Amino acid sequence: MSFSGTEVPARLLIRDLVQIATPRGHTAPLRGGELGAVDVFEGAYLLCEQGRIAAVGAMQDLKPLDGEVEELDGRGLSAIPGLVDCHTHACFAGDRVGEFALRASGAGYEELHAAGGGILATVRATREAGDAGLAAALERHVAWMLRSGTTTFEAKSGYGLDRDTELAQLRAIRAAGGVPTWLGAHSVPSEFADSGPPSYVDFLLAEVLPEAARIAEAADVFLERGAFDVDEARRYLRACGEAGLELRLHGDQFTEAGAIPLAIELGARSVDHLESTGPAGIAALAASDVVGVLLPASALFLGRPMPPARALAEAGAAIALATDFNPGSAFCESLPLVCSLACTQLGLSPEEALTACTVNAAHVLSRADRKGRLAAGYDADIVLLDAEDWRHLAYHLGGPVVHTVLKGGRIAWTTWA
């Protein structure tokens, strides 16, 4: 290695890679037969200029380069696009390991939530952390995600459920380089227990939305039994949309409560979870432009049915994969592990899984013109895998498959000494 990676080089050549794999084409999201369309270059190179990809191809076609060029030796490695995690709750304080132990002994997620655990337990810890504590916790979590190959991440608020902490979460996410989503309607906090969800939504829209809309890029709502119903979610999301935010929904995690029809009605960017989605929901989603974001780590963690990924893909729905990284129901920051679950539990191919956590996930975050592909003009967000076949991304279950991560042409993390 002749390149230290501490600065973005004017020109960087990653040479002699065994393979480069990237979703085909330039459109997004990919769906139907195109979902698994991945171009693979053997014996290949990547040329980057000023933090963007300038050229991709076979080493035998590489012409001599004039001027100063820094180089990385890719022998024994393969390259994929930087991974895009489009659904996380990474900005939180504390943990819920005690709750995890109770669940392992038989307690259910909804039972724990009703008893004051679940989301509200993390709300208490997050409110107490303060701005500095939140920033430090998020910095730690982002470092974990980066080591797993995530170069672009979304994170939600929703662990404040008051004005100051919700806004502090959004500011911390933006400052950490993430895509902030306002999940004010995550749960009803204890101070609104008597007046209920309608009163809490009134508070969110009057007291939090005006400032949240200046920080966040999207708004999300937990439409589920025991959280918010269709009418409450519609009122919240309509106001958020009028304030200029993209719309997203947590839906069909435990019950089909109307999330997919509402997402389609409002033109939401995505509806996420879908563990309980049936045939009618699959057909409706496939006929729409709404992306179904699948979170298999959460289903595994909670012992829930897996989302119907194969049926969605074959129906022609646009799907993405994400970790749902959070302290209660998916303490997992690894998209490679999610790709393994997608292939072993959801019935997706390695190619479909790669597309789902790169360009399709980038589409959910309105970044598919810059992220999620290794092609000329895209950001030089690159993951080098310690394997000669890129499919080890999903094949090596929980293993140290990520060798080096470049973000904008700079080495952000590496195993190189």
Stockholm file with secondary structure:
# STOCKHOLM 1.0

chainA/1-417         MSFSGTEVPARLLIRDLVQIATPRGHTAPLRGGELGAVDVFEGAYLLCEQGRIAAVGAMQDLKPLDGEVEELDGRGLSAIPGLVDCHTHACFAGDRVGEFALRASGAGYEELHAAGGGILATVRATREAGDAGLAAALERHVAWMLRSGTTTFEAKSGYGLDRDTELAQLRAIRAAGGVPTWLGAHSVPSEFADSGPPSYVDFLLAEVLPEAARIAEAADVFLERGAFDVDEARRYLRACGEAGLELRLHGDQFTEAGAIPLAIELGARSVDHLESTGPAGIAALAASDVVGVLLPASALFLGRPMPPARALAEAGAAIALATDFNPGSAFCESLPLVCSLACTQLGLSPEEALTACTVNAAHVLSRADRKGRLAAGYDADIVLLDAEDWRHLAYHLGGPVVHTVLKGGRIAWTTWA
#=GR chainA/1-417 SS CCCCCSSCCSEEEEEEEEEEEEECSSCSSCCGGGGGCEEEEEEEEEEEETTEEEEEEEGGGCCCCCSCCEEEECTTCEEEECEEECCCCCCCCSCCHHHHHHHHTTCCHHHHHHTTCTHHHHHHHHHHHHHHHHHHHHHHHHHHHHHTTEEEEEEECCSCCSHHHHHHHHHHHHHTTCEEEEEEETSCCGGGTTTHHHHHHHHIIIIIHHHHHHHCSEEEEEBSTTSBCHHHHHHHHHHHHHTTCEEEEEESSSSCCSHHHHHHHHTCSEEEECTTCCHHHHHHHHTSSCEEEECHHHHHHHTCCCCCHHHHHHHTCCEEECCCCBTTTBCCCCHHHHHHHHHHTSCCCHHHHHHHTTHHHHHHTTCTTTSSCCSTTSBCCEEEESSSSTTHHHHSTTSCCEEEEEETTEEEEECCC
#=GC SS_cons         CCCCCSSCCSEEEEEEEEEEEEECSSCSSCCGGGGGCEEEEEEEEEEEETTEEEEEEEGGGCCCCCSCCEEEECTTCEEEECEEECCCCCCCCSCCHHHHHHHHTTCCHHHHHHTTCTHHHHHHHHHHHHHHHHHHHHHHHHHHHHHTTEEEEEEECCSCCSHHHHHHHHHHHHHTTCEEEEEEETSCCGGGTTTHHHHHHHHIIIIIHHHHHHHCSEEEEEBSTTSBCHHHHHHHHHHHHHTTCEEEEEESSSSCCSHHHHHHHHTCSEEEECTTCCHHHHHHHHTSSCEEEECHHHHHHHTCCCCCHHHHHHHTCCEEECCCCBTTTBCCCCHHHHHHHHHHTSCCCHHHHHHHTTHHHHHHTTCTTTSSCCSTTSBCCEEEESSSSTTHHHHSTTSCCEEEEEETTEEEEECCC
//
